[in-house]
């Protein structure tokens, strides 16, 4: 994500958080939001700091639910630590296998399903189609290049795992969810 896309005007930030522009200005002055001023004197809010503030305000109600399917316990713990460090309003859930994932989806609909691309016995194009119909995104971890059939709608994350790539993808998803809510 370029630096330009990581910044918001005070009006955009106010709209996303459902507060006044003056509230955003005060939060910047109090240090609750990171921002800088343009040569014209307009504030630009750093998206990451807005997500951090949102995380603090919505601890009981995360903005996004991510379901991790068939992930190694250490890798899942790494994802949890990263989301906490980034202060993203995300709840991570771990499903041991596809059956657990289906049961968990029935209880709480995730916005993102994260899994490795080499899952045995799963028709990935069909899975992606079904998730899209239910307004869920699919993120696949893979050492190989994206499959042409899936490349458009799927979030591809490279293995070995690159935290910044995951952070960027998650940030885009969070802002899309935030914009949908307003």
Secondary structure, DSSP 4 states (H G I P E B T S, - for coil): --TGGGEEEHHHHHHHHTS-HHHHHHHHHTTSS-EEE-TTS-EEEEHHHHHHHHHHHTTTS-SEEEEEES--HHHHHHHHHHHHHHT--EEEEEESSHHHHHHHHHHS--SEEEEETT-TT--HHHHHHHHHHTT-EEEEEESSPPPTTTTTTSEEEETTT-HHHHHHHHHHHHHHHHHHH-
